[in-house]
Amino acid sequence: MSGVLVLALRRMALSHGTVRSAVPVGHADRVEALDERREVLEDNYQRISDRMYELKLHRRELIAESLIVLLLFAEAMALLFPLLAGR
């Protein structure tokens, strides 16, 4: 039998109660609590990862906008310089 089939049959037997679980009865609540905690940690990691990506995009946008403002200022100075120098 393939490993996948064995795992599927074992899982079915566990869900129907015909085979004892590997987790002792007293520890089932603890395993469930740890599993919930793991899910919370995974959600937190995903949120932090998303926020870091947003921060990276915001920083790039800020740099691009700053460059545009600098170029506009340089263009304004280039247009005003002949007017101010001619006085």
C-alpha positions in Angstrom: 0.0 0.0 0.0 1.2 3.5 -0.8 2.0 5.9 2.1 -0.8 8.3 1.1 -3.4 5.5 1.2 -2.2 4.3 4.6 -2.4 7.9 5.9 -5.9 8.3 4.5 -7.1 5.0 6.0 -5.5 5.9 9.4 -7.2 9.3 9.3 -10.6 7.7 8.5 -10.1 5.2 11.3 -9.3 8.0 13.8 -12.3 10.0 12.8 -14.6 7.0 13.2 -13.1 6.0 16.5 -12.0 2.5 15.5 -8.3 3.3 16.2 -6.9 5.0 19.2 -5.5 8.4 18.7 -1.8 9.0 19.2 -2.6 11.9 21.5 -3.6 10.8 25.1 -7.1 11.8 26.2 -5.8 14.3 28.8 -3.6 16.1 26.2 -6.2 16.6 23.5 -7.3 20.0 24.9 -3.7 21.0 25.2 -2.9 20.1 21.6 -6.1 21.9 20.5 -5.0 25.0 22.4 -1.5 24.9 20.9 -3.0 24.5 17.5 -5.2 27.6 18.0 -2.1 29.5 19.3 -0.2 28.4 16.2 -3.0 29.7 13.9 -2.9 33.0 15.8 0.8 33.3 15.3 0.5 32.5 11.6 -2.1 35.2 11.2 0.1 37.7 13.1 3.0 36.8 10.9 0.9 37.2 7.7 -0.4 40.6 8.9 3.2 41.8 9.7 4.4 40.6 6.4 1.6 42.5 4.6 2.3 45.6 6.6 6.1 45.4 5.8 5.2 45.1 2.1 2.9 48.1 2.3 5.6 50.1 4.0 8.1 49.2 1.3 5.6 50.4 -1.4 4.9 53.6 0.5 8.6 54.3 0.8 9.1 53.8 -2.9 6.2 56.1 -3.6 7.6 58.8 -1.2 11.0 58.7 -2.9 9.3 59.0 -6.4 7.2 61.9 -5.2 10.2 63.7 -3.6 12.1 63.3 -6.9 9.2 64.8 -8.8 9.1 67.8 -6.4 12.8 68.3 -6.7 12.6 68.2 -10.5 9.7 70.7 -10.5 11.7 73.0 -8.2 14.8 72.8 -10.5 12.6 73.6 -13.5 11.1 76.6 -11.8 14.6 77.8 -10.9 15.7 77.3 -14.5 12.8 79.4 -15.7 13.2 82.1 -13.1 17.0 82.5 -13.3 17.0 84.4 -16.6 14.3 86.8 -15.2 16.2 87.4 -12.0 19.6 87.7 -13.7 18.4 90.2 -16.2 17.6 92.9 -13.6 
